[in-house]
C-alpha cells in the first residue's frame, strides 16, 4: 500500500494538512503506526515461504488449463467415439486411463470435460466480479441511500438458498454451458458485492482516503487509486474461493443431470456416469479419474487462495 | 433487547415476503407451462385453453400470486398437477429424511472437529497440528458428489458393510434406519469438518494468548479444564455462525446423496417436479426450503444475542 505512506511519510504534506486542519495532526501518528504494521507484516512474510505445495497446486492448475485449451490439438481420441472393440477396459497404452462401458476413451473425456468446469468457474466469477465487485467498491465508498438499498437487496437474495433457484432456472431455461455460466455468474454477484463492499467500507474513512479527498481528488480517482489497490488482495482471494465454489455447484448440477447435455462430457456427469448402472462395481475407473481430477483442482484452487490470504493477512471473518 | 428483536422480526417478515414473490415469479416467468406435460397426446389448442382455465393459469400474474399466497396462509400449498399428491404431504414425508441427514452429518462434524481443534491448537505449527490442518484442508476439496461414489465403492460395493441404497423410516426400524443413513451422512460431512476445525483452531489459538488464560494457568488449573472451560466457550461463537452459513451447502449436498442413495427426501421430489414442470410442487418446496433456511438463520442470530450480548449493542 504505497499511497498512504507516500502521503504521510513525507513530513511536508502532513505538516501542510496539519496546519490547515487541526484534526489532521494526529493522523501522522496513525500513519506511522500503519506503516510499522506493514514492516512487521513484511517480516513475517519473509519468514514464511509459499512452500512446495503451493507450487505443486499452481502446476496442476496450469496443466489442467493447458490441456483443456489444447484439447483439440493434443493427440487425443474423439471423446464421444464409441469403440465397441474396447469396452470397459482398464488403463493400457492405447487408452491411458481406460475406456467406459461404451468404449469411449476416458482420458479424452476427462480432458474435454475439464473445459466445462473451468469455463463455469472462471467466467462465472468474472461476471460476479465485474458487476458485484464494481457495485460493492462504489457502494462501500459512497454510502448513502443507494448503499443501504443495495445492501438490503443482497441480504435478501442471499437469504434464498441458491441451489433451489439454480435448479429451477436451469431446468426451465434449458441446460447449456452458456446458461449455466450466466446463472452461476448472476448468483455470485450478491456475494461478491457484500465482500467487496465490506472491504471498501473499511477503507472509505481511512486517513489516506480523507487526505486524497482533501487534496481535491475526484471520486473516480479516489476509488481507483486509493481504495481499489487495497481491496485487490481480498478480491483475488475471494474470487479464487468462489471459483472453487462454482465448480462444485456445476459438478452438483451435472451429477443431478442438470448441466450440459450428454454426450458432452463434464466432470460432474462423468462421475454420474461412473455411478450409474452398477458401474461402481464393474468399472470404478470411470468415476475415479474425474473424481481425482476434481479433488486435485479444488484442492489447488483452495490452497492458492489460502496461501494468498495468509500472505495478504486477510482476516477470516471477512470471507 | 426488545427493540432489537422487533427490528429482526420485521426484517424477517420482509425477507419472507420477498422470498414468496421470488419463488412465485421464478416458476411463472420461466418458459414452458404444465399443460404440455399433463395433456400429453391430447395437446390441442382447445384442450389447452380449458385446462389453463381449470388451473387458474389464465388470470393475471398478480391475481394468481394472491390466490396462491392466500391458500399458503391456510396451510394449503396446492396439489401436484400430475399425481394429485398434496405438496404439504410431499414435504411432510420428505423433510424428515433431509433433517436426519443434516443432523447426523453435523453431529459427526462437531464430534471430529472440536476435539481435534482442542488438541492441536495447544501446540500450533507442531507436527500434529500440521498433519491435522493439511488433511482437513483436503476435505474442503471433497464435495458430496465426489465423496459419495467413493464411499459407496469402498464401503458398500467393496466391503459390504453398509447398504448402497434403500430407506427405512426411523419410526419403523431405528437400527436399520441408522445403518442406511451413515454413508449418505458421511458423504455430506467432509466440508463441515474442515470449516469447523479451521475456524475453531484459529479462534482457540488467539484466545489462548489472552491474559485470562495465563491467569488460569498460573492458578495451576489443569490443561483440559483450561481448554474446555476457559478457552472453548469464548471461541465457539464463530463456530455457531459458520454452522448457520453452512446449511446452504448442506441442502445442496442432501440433494446429491438423495439421488445417489435413492432416499425419498425433498431434493429428490424437487428434481422430479422440476423435470415435469409441476409448478405448484416446485413453488411449494422452494418456498418452504427458503423460509426454513431464513428462520434457521434467524434462530442462530437469536442464540448469538444470548451467548454474546455485545451483538445487540452493535
Interface residues (C-beta under 8 A of the other chain):
Chain A: X155 X156 X159 X160 X161 X162 X163 X164 X165 X167 X168 X169 X171 X172 X173 X244 X248 X249 X251 X252 X255 X256 X258 X268 X271 X272 X274 X275 X280 X281 X284 X287 X291 X294 X295 X296 X297 X298 X299 X302 X303 X306 X316 X317
Chain B: X14 X15 X18 X19 X22 X26 X27 X30 X31 X32 X137 X138 X140 X141 X142 X143 X144 X145 X146 X148 X149 X150 X152 X153 X157 X199 X202 X238 X248 X251 X252 X255 X256 X259 X260 X270 X271 X274 X275 X277 X282 X285 X286 X289 X290 X293 X294 X297
